[in-house]
Amino acid sequence: MPKLKTHSASKKRFRKTASGKIKMSHAWRSHRLVSKDRKAKKHHRLTAYVSPANEATVKKLIPYA
């Protein structure tokens, strides 16, 4: 079976955990943070996981993670 290509944008954004879940970071954390409330900024600092609906798609994009 031939080797698969890893999606370059996905390998920068997703990590696979030991249990097999896909870990990602929240959006809306890069700029214009003055106008966002403290609770939102604090919430987006936490780790996020890919939803089960999208998990199979992301796993295809990072086959060797």
Backbone as JSON, one array per atom type, in Angstrom:
{
  "sequence": "MPKLKTHSASKKRFRKTASGKIKMSHAWRSHRLVSKDRKAKKHHRLTAYVSPANEATVKKLIPYA",
  "N": [[0.84, -1.18, 0.0], [0.58, 2.24, -0.84], [2.33, 5.11, 0.51], [0.71, 7.66, 2.46], [-0.1, 11.1, 2.03], [0.39, 13.67, 4.39], [-1.75, 16.22, 5.47], [-0.71, 19.45, 5.31], [-1.55, 21.81, 6.66], [-3.16, 20.75, 8.63], [-1.44, 19.22, 10.22], [-0.18, 21.16, 11.67], [-2.15, 22.1, 13.33], [-3.52, 20.12, 14.76], [-3.26, 17.51, 17.23], [-2.71, 14.14, 18.17], [-3.95, 12.36, 20.94], [-2.93, 10.07, 23.58], [-5.06, 8.41, 24.09], [-6.36, 8.43, 21.72], [-7.96, 10.52, 20.96], [-8.48, 13.65, 19.22], [-6.71, 16.53, 19.64], [-7.01, 20.07, 19.84], [-6.58, 23.65, 19.44], [-8.45, 26.5, 20.62], [-10.26, 28.84, 18.58], [-10.14, 32.41, 17.84], [-8.12, 33.67, 19.45], [-5.97, 35.24, 18.8], [-5.74, 38.01, 18.05], [-6.94, 41.4, 18.65], [-7.75, 41.35, 21.35], [-8.49, 43.08, 23.32], [-11.11, 43.91, 23.08], [-12.54, 41.67, 23.72], [-14.2, 39.84, 26.29], [-13.04, 38.93, 29.6], [-13.76, 36.38, 30.44], [-14.23, 34.96, 28.08], [-11.68, 34.97, 26.89], [-10.28, 33.52, 28.79], [-11.59, 31.08, 28.67], [-10.96, 30.21, 26.08], [-8.32, 29.61, 26.34], [-8.15, 27.05, 27.25], [-7.84, 23.52, 26.52], [-9.17, 22.08, 23.56], [-11.22, 19.61, 22.0], [-11.65, 17.74, 19.01], [-14.85, 17.38, 17.56], [-16.9, 14.42, 17.68], [-18.21, 14.06, 15.23], [-16.52, 15.18, 13.32], [-14.17, 13.86, 13.68], [-13.28, 11.56, 12.25], [-12.68, 12.61, 9.73], [-10.56, 14.37, 10.3], [-8.67, 12.56, 11.21], [-8.03, 11.24, 8.86], [-6.65, 13.23, 7.58], [-4.32, 13.51, 9.06], [-2.61, 11.0, 8.99], [-0.36, 9.71, 10.14], [0.01, 10.62, 12.68]],
  "CA": [[0.0, 0.0, 0.0], [1.42, 3.42, -0.91], [2.32, 6.04, 1.63], [-0.27, 8.73, 2.36], [0.42, 12.44, 2.31], [-0.2, 14.37, 5.51], [-2.22, 17.56, 5.15], [0.25, 20.33, 5.99], [-2.22, 22.73, 7.59], [-3.7, 19.97, 9.74], [-0.39, 18.77, 11.14], [0.15, 22.29, 12.53], [-3.29, 22.47, 14.16], [-4.08, 19.0, 15.51], [-2.38, 16.5, 17.83], [-3.44, 12.97, 18.62], [-3.62, 12.01, 22.31], [-2.65, 8.65, 23.79], [-6.32, 7.67, 24.04], [-6.86, 8.44, 20.35], [-8.73, 11.73, 20.65], [-7.76, 14.67, 18.48], [-6.64, 17.74, 20.44], [-6.82, 21.28, 19.05], [-6.71, 24.86, 20.23], [-9.62, 27.3, 20.3], [-10.12, 29.98, 17.69], [-10.37, 33.74, 18.41], [-7.16, 33.95, 20.51], [-4.74, 35.79, 18.24], [-5.64, 39.47, 18.01], [-8.1, 42.17, 19.12], [-8.14, 40.76, 22.63], [-8.98, 44.14, 24.21], [-12.56, 43.99, 22.97], [-13.15, 40.42, 24.18], [-14.27, 39.82, 27.75], [-12.05, 38.09, 30.27], [-14.26, 35.0, 30.5], [-14.03, 34.35, 26.77], [-10.24, 34.74, 26.7], [-9.89, 32.45, 29.7], [-12.18, 29.84, 28.16], [-10.26, 29.79, 24.87], [-6.99, 29.11, 26.71], [-8.26, 25.63, 27.57], [-7.72, 22.58, 25.41], [-10.42, 21.68, 22.92], [-11.13, 18.35, 21.28], [-12.46, 17.69, 17.8], [-16.13, 16.72, 17.8], [-16.96, 13.07, 17.08], [-18.67, 14.14, 13.85], [-15.4, 15.56, 12.46], [-12.96, 13.14, 14.07], [-12.82, 10.67, 11.18], [-12.11, 13.45, 8.69], [-9.26, 14.87, 10.74], [-7.74, 11.42, 11.28], [-7.57, 10.98, 7.5], [-5.71, 14.28, 7.2], [-3.05, 13.28, 9.76], [-2.6, 9.54, 9.14], [0.79, 9.17, 10.89], [0.14, 11.35, 13.95]],
  "C": [[0.89, 1.25, 0.0], [1.31, 4.3, 0.33], [1.28, 7.13, 1.38], [0.39, 10.06, 2.67], [-0.34, 13.04, 3.49], [-0.58, 15.77, 5.06], [-1.42, 18.56, 5.98], [-0.39, 21.27, 6.99], [-2.73, 21.98, 8.81], [-2.63, 19.53, 10.72], [0.06, 19.89, 12.07], [-0.93, 22.56, 13.57], [-3.8, 21.37, 15.07], [-2.99, 18.09, 16.06], [-3.25, 15.34, 18.27], [-2.99, 12.63, 20.04], [-3.37, 10.51, 22.42], [-3.93, 7.82, 23.72], [-6.95, 7.68, 22.66], [-7.71, 9.64, 20.0], [-7.85, 12.71, 19.89], [-7.86, 15.99, 19.25], [-6.4, 18.93, 19.51], [-6.9, 22.49, 19.97], [-7.95, 25.63, 19.76], [-9.26, 28.39, 19.3], [-10.31, 31.27, 18.48], [-9.4, 34.08, 19.54], [-5.95, 34.71, 20.0], [-4.65, 37.31, 18.28], [-6.96, 40.09, 18.44], [-8.64, 41.61, 20.43], [-8.68, 41.8, 23.61], [-10.5, 44.15, 24.22], [-13.27, 42.72, 23.44], [-13.15, 40.39, 25.71], [-13.34, 38.76, 28.33], [-12.48, 36.62, 30.27], [-14.02, 34.27, 29.17], [-12.56, 34.01, 26.54], [-9.75, 33.59, 27.57], [-10.39, 31.1, 29.21], [-11.4, 29.31, 26.95], [-8.82, 29.38, 25.13], [-7.0, 27.6, 26.91], [-8.13, 24.78, 26.31], [-9.1, 22.24, 24.87], [-10.17, 20.36, 22.19], [-12.05, 18.4, 20.07], [-13.74, 16.92, 18.1], [-16.13, 15.34, 17.13], [-17.41, 13.06, 15.63], [-17.52, 14.42, 12.88], [-14.14, 14.73, 12.69], [-12.41, 12.25, 12.96], [-12.16, 11.45, 10.05], [-10.72, 13.92, 9.05], [-8.25, 13.74, 10.81], [-7.23, 11.03, 9.9], [-6.53, 12.01, 7.07], [-4.35, 14.12, 7.87], [-2.89, 11.78, 10.02], [-1.48, 9.0, 10.03], [1.0, 9.88, 12.21], [0.05, 10.4, 15.14]]
}
